Amino acid sequence: MTYDVAIVGGGFGGLTAANHVALAGLKPVVLEAGSGETYMCNSRVATGALHVAFRSPEDPADELFEAIMAATDGTAREDIARALTDNAQATIDWMRDEGCEFMQHPRRSWGMPMMMPGREMKAGLDWEGSGPNLFLKSLAEKLAQRGGELRCGVRAAGLEMKGGQVTGVELDDGETIEARAVVIADGGFQADRELIGRHITGSPDRVRQRNTETGRGDGLRMAVAAGAQTAGLDKFYGHVLSRDAMENEELWPYPQLDVICAKGIVVTSDGRRFADEGQGGIYVTNAIAALDDPLDATAVFDRSVWEDAKEADIVPPNPSLTENGGTVLQADSLAELACLAGLDAAGVSATVQDYNDLIRAGSAPALSPTRTTHTFVAHTIDKPPFYAVPLCAGITVTSGGLCVDGRARVLDTDEKPIVGLYAAGSAGGGLEGGPRTGYVGGLIKAFAIGRIAGREIASGLAN
């Protein structure tokens, strides 16, 4: 079967690219491995917040670019970062034109738009009536109206090549889809234990899949086999969860415990800290996954942090964590708490004492590991009762992927575009990561880079 463009993946990145191709009068086909009208994908169950490095996409482009470079410590590719920030406002405008409505994010101080309707503020997975699910359905319907095709229940297995140019996609049943261009937009590789075991964690079965388990890295493998270069495969976007989430379906994707970790300390069973909690939950989640045993992490905090947790985050951990079966240990002394949590009591006592002493002295960065304070203020742990929550790392989507340039073209290992091959959404790399696991923003990346890919292909094929 022959099309102008074949898009692998029916999430926001893929459907955005496909609609822009169809708007130009070309014939795209979206190849989606999931089945049914509401096939599962991360886009469908997303919360719906759009930001660029936790800034509003409608902020000035130069400021957004600087925010990306700062968050990633300069490791982001400048060409794709510029492309994203220069197109952020136009992307939001296009979404509005397509019927997407926005509300203010519950964390009002962040000033970022959130797709309407918002999710219910409750624990567990909640997506049926949410803005992302409704907009994904709308994009699929508009694609059909514009002459495009969405094929569900088909899984891509490889790229067809001729003379160094991509000419189509081979499906796992042997069928070949011929196309003048191909977009890889099937999400990250977070659900493939072999790949995350190779790149992210030595114990892939001891992290919580905080996703729909549909991102299996098919597109990544296909493109690498065709000579594509990759970037930043060692980092992921995710949140800290209760260790009970490994078994309890009501404890993911919310409540997340990032703010508790950022205001307290996170230790291993020896009672020692192993990461800079002040960098925030995404950083700490990556640090937990990198432990020899990712299930050997516990948050330790005091009454003030637990009281603050009544207001923190989209789904406040207090009381939703305990209401949904999560373990929260409580004691009047640190020694008793350590015993309850299975932690070394001497280690916990020494860690908390050093932590409190240096915070009172105003020199928290002198801690080892350091404790930065520019994002999350460090508080002493001295107000009983004391609390401990066993933790696990929740992986939502991988941050790295295929190297793309500012035109969404996939690059080979010599930094040259592979003719006819593009990537969008979480399949693309080069924007996020770095030493502090800088998170640029999954949804805006999907929409903006998908838009860039679709427009680039349409312009190229029209000429």
Secondary structure, 3 states (H helix, E strand, C coil): CEEEEEEECCCHHHHHHHHHHHHCCCCEEEEECCCCCCCCCHHHHCCCECCECCECCCCCHHHHHHHHHHHCCCCCCHHHHHHHHHHHHHHHHHHHHCCCCEEECCCHHHCCEEECCCCCCCCCCCCCCCHHHHHHHHHHHHHHHCCCEEEECCCEEEEEEECCEEEEEEECCCCEEEEEEEEECCCCCCCCHHHHHHHCCCCHHHCEECCCCCCCCHHHHHHHHCCECEECCCCEEEEEEEHHHHCCHHHCCCCCCHHHHHHCEEECCCCCECCCHHHCHHHHHHHHHCCCCCCCCEEEEEHHHHHHCCCCCCCCHHHHHHHCCCCCEEECCHHHHHHHHCCCHHHHHHHHHHHHHHHHCCCHHHCCCCCCCCCCCCCCCCCCCEEEEEEEEEEEEECCEEEECCCCEEEECCCCEEEEEEECHHHEECCCECCCCECCCHHHHHHHHHHHHHHHHHHHHHC
